């Protein structure tokens, strides 16, 4: 449908909690498609959440299949409405970046195994198990739904936050 501009930190909308989707109608399906279009257009993105395009609804898309870190272990394009993590275990620390925080990356520790329940764009309830990079990417996007950025999870802004090269 449309490539949408990404809100940049410190835009106050990025710190708000998104509302649940009560009805999966054509406006929600349009948001899903806009998220997919925006993620693909970015070229390097593995996910984007509705609040990042100024829509305070619980909708995210994730696709790590084209990333070297996710190429071998992924579910392809995930279009998630009202996603909820119902199980998590393990721990991994990875360097995360975000389209809403383009100048920095940071080390974030998260569970490395999750089970997530969501509705897809067709209204089908799905439950998937994700591990490694895909699990981290899903958790990163779900944080956006709760008004959190990876910056909020970096243990030390002094030692674990890095300026991107060329910035």
DAZI-V115734 format. One record per backbone hydrogen bond with DSSP energy under -1.0 kcal/mol. NH is the residue of the N-H (numbers start at 1). CO is the residue of the C=O. If there is no record, write none. Layout:
nh;co
NH;CO
NH;CO
This chain:
nh;co
7;52
9;100
11;8
14;11
15;12
16;13
18;145
19;56
25;23
29;25
30;26
31;27
32;28
33;29
34;30
35;31
36;32
37;33
38;34
39;35
40;36
41;37
42;38
48;61
50;59
52;49
53;50
54;51
55;50
57;55
58;19
59;57
60;80
61;48
62;78
63;46
67;64
71;67
78;62
80;60
81;119
82;58
84;117
86;115
87;115
89;113
92;110
94;108
96;106
101;98
104;101
105;162
106;96
107;160
108;94
110;92
113;89
114;130
115;87
116;128
117;84
118;126
119;81
120;124
123;120
126;118
128;116
130;114
132;112
136;132
137;133
138;134
139;135
140;136
141;137
142;138
143;139
144;140
146;143
147;144
148;143
152;149
153;150
160;156
162;105
164;103
167;164
